[in-house]
């Protein structure tokens, strides 16, 4: 078993088999988006070096940027202290948000 496989075994996926992933720009450190991965998406991300997520609305895998071209190249992946959330440092090839904004977090609350 590889080190990555051993680490995946220690992760806590929720009852739907998902784990949240916070995606952050490696250079600017801006939080770009939050999405979910299932085990297969995580394995595909580690194999390909590009972010792959699980779409809860479509109930299918999707590689970030597969239609827009705004892919996110994985630079590093971290696990939080409870092993129930991931932080992905990426090199984005364009905006993260489907609205065209650099980050999905562009609207202040209040």
N, C-alpha and C positions, 0 to 999 in steps of 0.2 A: 504494500500500500504506500502510495506517495505521500509526501507531507500535506499536499493540498487535499487529497482524499481523506486523510486522517482528520484534517481541520473541518472539512465539510461534515463529517460524521458527528462532530461536536456541536454543530449549529442547531439552534432551536427554531424550527419552522412552525408557523401557526397551524391551526386546525385545518386550514385549506391547503397546507403544504407550501406556504409562502413565507418569505422573509423580506422585510423592507430594506431598500437600498437608497442611501443618500448619495447623490452624484455631485461631485465638487470639481471645479476646474483646477487642474494641477498648478497652473501658473498664478491665476488671480485669486484663488481660494474661494471664489464666489460659489455658493450653493446653486446648482443648476436645476436640479429636479429631485423628486423622490418617486420611486417606482417599486415594484415587487419582482422578486425572482422566485421561481421554484428551483428544485435541484437541477433539472435539465438546463434551465437558463443559466444557472451559475456555472455548470460544467462547460456549456458552450462558450460562455464569456471567457473562462480561463483557457480553453483550447484555442479560440479564435483571436483573443486579444481585443475584441470589440464587445461593447455592451449589448447584452441580450436580456430581455425582460419577459415577464409573464403579463399579458393583458387580461385583467379581470373582466373587462367588458366583452372582449372578443373570445375569451377563454382559449387563448393561443399564445405561442411564443412570438416575439417580435424583436428584430434587431433594430436598435435605435438608428434612425437615418435610412432604413431600407427603402423608403419612398422619397424622402426629402434630400438625401445625400448628407444630412447632418449627423454623421456617425460620431461615436465617441470611442476613441482608442483608450483602452484600459492601461493605466500607468501603474497603479497599486490598488490593492484591495485590503481593507482592514475590517476586523471583526470587533464589535464592542465587547465590553467586559462581561455582559450577560449572554453573549453569543446569540443574540436574537435580532441583531441589526447589523447591516454592512455599510461601510463608507467606501465609495469608489472614487479614486482620484483619476481624472480622465483628461485627455487632450481632445477637446471638441473641434469638429470640423464645421461648425456653424451654430446657430441658435439651438437651445435645448427645447424651448417651448413651441408647441404647435401654432401659437399666435405670432411667431416670429421674434418674440423677445428672447434675449440671451438666456435668461433664467425664467423658470416657471413662477418664481417668487418675485413678482414685480408689483403686486398690489398691496399697499399698506392697509391694515385693518384698523378702522377707526379714524 
